[in-house]
């Protein structure tokens, strides 16, 4: 699974839009076979790409959306953790040192 995911993520940089579209389709196909325990492992490479490659954010975001839409066994806890991680990384990137673990606890998210 990890080799397949790394191949998809690597191809997100491809200049050919049909290759990038195939990445989104592959993400959707993978997500339909997900269990709730594997949700975090399949979304992690796309999240990392999303925050590392600023010029390709849309591509990784489309793959994440496909994974979420296609997942038949997605539990709300997994999605909540994914969105929290996304939000924290966004805030840390745009406003360093502006959020602490205490703030997260106060908002009721916990870790």
C-alpha positions in Angstrom: 0.0 0.0 0.0 2.8 2.4 0.9 4.5 2.0 -2.6 1.2 2.6 -4.3 0.5 5.8 -2.2 4.0 7.1 -2.8 3.6 6.6 -6.6 0.3 8.5 -6.6 1.7 11.3 -4.5 4.8 11.5 -6.7 2.6 11.8 -9.8 0.7 14.8 -8.4 3.6 16.9 -9.7 3.2 15.7 -13.2 2.6 18.5 -15.7 0.0 16.4 -17.6 -3.5 17.0 -16.3 -4.7 13.6 -17.3 -2.0 12.0 -15.0 -3.1 14.2 -12.1 -6.7 13.3 -12.8 -5.7 9.6 -12.7 -4.2 10.3 -9.3 -7.6 11.5 -8.0 -9.3 8.5 -9.5 -6.8 6.1 -8.0 -7.3 7.8 -4.6 -11.1 7.3 -4.9 -10.6 3.7 -5.9 -8.3 3.1 -2.9 -10.7 4.7 -0.5 -13.5 2.4 -1.4 -11.5 -0.4 0.1 -10.6 1.4 3.3 -11.3 0.3 6.8 -11.7 2.9 9.5 -8.3 1.9 10.9 -6.5 2.5 7.6 -8.0 6.0 7.0 -5.2 7.9 8.7 -2.5 5.9 6.9 -3.9 6.6 3.5 -4.5 10.3 4.1 -1.1 11.0 5.7 0.9 11.2 2.5 -1.6 13.5 0.9 -1.6 15.8 4.0 2.2 15.9 4.0 2.2 16.8 0.3 -0.4 19.4 0.9 1.8 21.3 3.3 5.1 20.7 1.6 4.2 21.5 -2.0 2.5 24.9 -2.2 2.1 25.0 -6.0 0.3 21.6 -6.0 -2.1 22.1 -3.1 -5.2 21.7 -5.3 -4.1 18.3 -6.5 -3.5 16.9 -3.1 -6.7 18.4 -1.8 -8.7 16.7 -4.6 -7.2 13.4 -3.7 -8.1 13.9 0.0 -11.7 14.8 -1.0 -11.9 11.7 -3.1 -10.7 9.6 -0.3 -13.2 11.0 2.1 -16.1 10.7 -0.4 -15.2 7.2 -1.5 -14.7 5.8 2.0 -17.5 3.6 2.9 -16.4 2.9 6.5 -15.2 6.3 7.6 -16.0 7.1 11.1 -16.5 10.7 12.3 -13.6 10.4 14.8 -11.1 9.8 11.9 -12.5 12.7 9.9 -12.4 15.0 13.0 -8.7 14.1 13.6 -7.9 14.7 10.0 -9.6 18.1 9.9 -8.0 19.1 13.2 -4.6 18.1 12.0 -5.2 20.1 8.8 -6.4 23.1 10.8 -3.5 23.0 13.2 -0.9 22.8 10.4 -2.6 25.7 8.6 -2.6 27.9 11.6 1.0 27.0 12.5 2.2 27.8 9.0 0.4 31.1 8.8 0.8 32.2 12.4 3.6 30.4 14.1 3.4 30.1 17.9 -0.3 31.3 17.9 -1.8 28.0 19.0 -0.9 25.7 21.9 -2.1 22.3 23.1 -4.0 24.2 25.8 -6.0 26.1 23.1 -6.9 22.8 21.4 -8.1 21.3 24.7 -10.1 24.4 25.5 -11.9 24.1 22.1 -12.9 20.6 23.1 -10.8 18.8 20.5 -8.1 17.1 22.6 -5.3 15.1 21.0 
